[in-house]
Amino acid sequence: MKKFLLLALTLVLIMSVFIGCSKEETPEGNNEDPVDVVTTASIVDNGQAVIDGLGAEGTWIVCTLNDIVLEEDILVAGEFHDKDDEAKPLYRKLALYTQDENHNITNSFNLTAPKMTVQSENFRIQGGTFVGDVYVEANGFSLTSAVVEGNVYYATQEIMDSANIAAETAEITGVQEVKAAE
């Protein structure tokens, strides 16, 4: 059943990309670029896809489909808006889970890397576990229904004060403190 659900979700996402990229026929018979934009998540199942998706040329959201182990550091960089809508606030998300049609988490995953450096404003880790240290250099870092098995270091006190660690659903096993990146 899980494989069928993942296959169906993948097909829907692929179809939405094609629909979003297609030309619309106008009444005069001319092809024009459509006004509406359809965006999708970067759904990943390997380390390089995580690195690319979270990089400056990546996407506003990266969703994992399994546990992933990286030997190299992760850099979360670039300015992205919620659902790629520039009218919405800056926002990025790392979803370490899958969900059902009612948005209930069905599986949670681990992402392991020596270090993650966060340079994107309003970056959220949700629904799984990041194993490694996190260095936050931008305002608005948040952790919801997730665990960091490691330390979270903030570049300044202001950045630390802007963080939102959901007390009832998030956990950091190490320290949280102001410390410059190594």
C-alpha positions as CSV (number, residue, x, y, z in Angstrom):
1,M,0.0,0.0,0.0
2,K,2.9,2.4,0.9
3,K,4.5,1.8,-2.5
4,F,1.3,2.4,-4.3
5,L,0.7,5.7,-2.4
6,L,4.3,6.9,-3.1
7,L,3.9,6.0,-6.8
8,A,0.6,7.8,-7.0
9,L,2.0,10.9,-5.3
10,T,5.0,10.9,-7.6
11,L,2.7,10.6,-10.7
12,V,0.5,13.5,-9.5
13,L,3.6,15.7,-8.9
14,I,5.1,14.8,-12.4
15,M,1.7,15.6,-14.0
16,S,1.5,19.0,-12.2
17,V,5.0,19.9,-13.4
18,F,3.9,19.2,-17.0
19,I,0.7,21.1,-16.6
20,G,2.6,24.0,-15.1
21,C,5.1,24.1,-18.0
22,S,2.6,23.7,-20.8
23,K,1.4,26.5,-23.1
24,E,-2.3,27.6,-23.0
25,E,-4.2,28.1,-26.2
26,T,-5.8,31.5,-26.5
27,P,-9.1,32.1,-28.3
28,E,-7.2,33.6,-31.3
29,G,-5.2,30.4,-31.6
30,N,-1.9,31.8,-30.4
31,N,0.1,30.1,-27.7
32,E,1.0,32.2,-24.7
33,D,2.8,31.5,-21.5
34,P,0.3,30.7,-18.8
35,V,-0.2,33.2,-16.0
36,D,-0.5,30.6,-13.2
37,V,2.6,28.8,-12.0
38,V,2.5,25.3,-10.6
39,T,5.3,24.5,-8.2
40,T,6.2,21.2,-6.6
41,A,8.4,20.1,-3.8
42,S,11.8,18.6,-4.5
43,I,11.1,15.0,-3.5
44,V,14.5,13.4,-2.8
45,D,15.9,9.9,-2.0
46,N,19.6,10.5,-2.1
47,G,22.3,12.8,-0.7
48,Q,23.2,14.8,-3.8
49,A,19.5,15.6,-4.3
50,V,19.3,17.0,-0.7
51,I,22.4,19.1,-1.3
52,D,21.1,20.5,-4.6
53,G,17.6,21.0,-3.3
54,L,18.8,23.0,-0.3
55,G,21.4,25.0,-2.2
56,A,21.0,28.5,-3.5
57,E,19.6,27.2,-6.8
58,G,17.3,24.7,-5.1
59,T,13.7,24.8,-4.1
60,W,11.6,26.3,-1.3
61,I,10.9,22.8,0.1
62,V,12.8,19.5,0.1
63,C,11.0,16.3,1.1
64,T,12.8,13.1,1.8
65,L,11.5,9.6,1.1
66,N,13.9,7.6,3.2
67,D,16.9,7.8,5.5
68,I,19.9,9.6,3.9
69,V,23.5,9.7,5.1
70,L,26.0,12.3,3.8
71,E,29.7,12.4,4.3
72,E,29.7,16.1,3.4
73,D,28.2,19.3,4.9
74,I,24.9,20.7,3.9
75,L,24.5,24.4,3.0
76,V,21.0,25.9,3.1
77,A,21.3,29.0,1.0
78,G,19.3,31.4,-1.2
79,E,16.1,33.4,-0.8
80,F,12.8,31.5,-1.4
81,H,9.2,32.2,-0.7
82,D,6.5,30.0,0.7
83,K,5.3,27.8,-2.2
84,D,7.5,30.0,-4.5
85,D,4.9,32.8,-4.3
86,E,6.8,36.1,-4.0
87,A,3.7,37.7,-2.4
88,K,4.3,35.3,0.6
89,P,7.1,35.7,3.2
90,L,10.6,34.2,2.8
91,Y,10.4,30.5,3.8
92,R,12.2,27.2,3.3
93,K,11.4,23.8,4.6
94,L,13.1,20.5,5.0
95,A,10.4,17.8,5.4
96,L,11.9,14.6,6.8
97,Y,8.6,12.7,6.4
98,T,5.8,11.4,4.2
99,Q,2.2,12.2,4.9
100,D,-1.3,11.0,4.0
101,E,-4.0,13.0,2.2
102,N,-5.0,14.5,5.6
103,H,-1.5,15.8,6.2
104,N,-0.8,13.2,9.0
105,I,2.8,12.1,9.1
106,T,3.0,8.4,8.0
107,N,6.8,7.9,8.1
108,S,9.6,9.9,9.5
109,F,13.2,9.8,8.3
110,N,16.8,10.6,9.4
111,L,19.1,12.9,7.5
112,T,22.7,12.5,8.7
113,A,25.5,14.9,7.8
114,P,28.5,16.3,9.8
115,K,27.2,19.8,9.7
116,M,24.3,21.9,8.3
117,T,24.8,25.6,7.8
118,V,21.6,27.6,7.5
119,Q,21.8,30.9,5.6
120,S,18.2,31.0,4.3
121,E,15.8,33.1,6.4
122,N,12.9,31.3,8.0
123,F,14.2,27.8,7.4
124,R,12.2,25.0,9.1
125,I,13.1,21.4,9.8
126,Q,10.0,19.3,10.3
127,G,8.9,15.7,10.9
128,G,12.1,13.7,11.3
129,T,15.6,13.7,12.7
130,F,18.7,15.6,11.6
131,V,21.8,13.9,12.9
132,G,24.7,16.4,13.1
133,D,25.3,19.9,14.2
134,V,23.4,22.9,12.8
135,Y,25.0,26.3,12.4
136,V,22.3,29.0,12.0
137,E,23.3,32.3,10.3
138,A,19.9,33.6,9.4
139,N,16.8,34.7,11.3
140,G,13.7,32.6,11.8
141,F,15.1,29.1,12.1
142,S,12.4,26.7,13.4
143,L,12.1,23.1,14.4
144,T,8.7,21.4,14.5
145,S,7.8,17.8,15.2
146,A,11.5,17.1,14.6
147,V,14.7,16.2,16.4
148,V,18.3,17.5,16.0
149,E,20.7,14.8,17.3
150,G,23.5,17.3,17.8
151,N,24.0,20.9,18.7
152,V,22.4,24.0,17.3
153,Y,24.8,27.0,17.2
154,Y,23.6,30.5,16.3
155,A,25.8,33.2,14.8
156,T,24.4,36.0,17.0
157,Q,22.1,36.4,20.0
158,E,19.6,38.1,17.7
159,I,19.4,35.1,15.4
160,M,19.1,32.8,18.4
161,D,16.2,34.9,19.8
162,S,14.4,34.7,16.4
163,A,14.4,30.9,16.5
164,N,11.2,28.9,17.1
165,I,11.8,25.5,18.7
166,A,8.4,24.0,19.3
167,A,8.7,23.0,22.9
168,E,6.0,20.3,22.8
169,T,7.1,18.6,19.5
170,A,10.8,19.4,18.9
171,E,14.0,18.2,20.6
172,I,17.6,19.2,20.5
173,T,19.8,16.6,22.1
174,G,22.9,18.8,22.4
175,V,23.3,22.4,23.3
176,Q,21.8,25.6,21.9
177,E,24.2,28.5,22.1
178,V,25.7,31.5,20.3
179,K,28.9,30.3,18.6
180,A,30.6,31.3,15.3
181,A,30.7,28.7,12.6
182,E,33.8,26.5,12.5
